[in-house]
Amino acid sequence: IVEEKRTRMMEIFFETKDVFQLKDMEKIAPKEKGITAMSVKEILQSLVDDGMVDTDRIGTSNYFWAFPSKALHARKRKLEALETQLAESSQKKERLQQSIEKSKIGRQETAERAALTKELAALRQKKEHLTAEIERYKECDPDVVEEIRQANKVAKEAANRWTDNIFAIKSWAKRKFGFEENRIDKSFGIPEDFDYID
């Protein structure tokens, strides 16, 4: 509907080959072309934005005009732009087609290719199996064993440090409060065989 109104408004310019102010168009368009006065300004502006109608300010008034030759040139330019776009797209399609054809070379399904594909799949499966096997025997890896040994050493040193601390506190409590050792052990849940780790 908007496009239809635009076309009808262009007809006013082409038929009269005249220059108008907005107020003139608001009178003529409803009478001659059935375009409501309310929508004249909006349609006129859209035609100006698209370069189909020229406008200029003279004094305090804006004047609008459009001649058939200008519209023809605008259409020609649009057509040329579209033709250029089409040519570029066609070239791109052609290049892509050639690229696809090129990539197909050497990929034809032959008995040799089928055998190689099968062998590749088998080798990939074997690799997966071997990787899983390596994962299973990881704990036998000398580096992993050494890491565990180091971690155990650190843990043992830490445990013996805490054992030191506990013996020191027990000794202090015995001196300070005169508690029996077995009473201290019982009160704090310290087992009888509590000692350093070898």
Summary of the structure (lengths in Angstrom):
residues: 198
radius of gyration: 46.8
end to end distance: 95.4
largest distance: 122.7
contacts: 436
relative contact order: 0.05
helix: 76%
strand: 6%
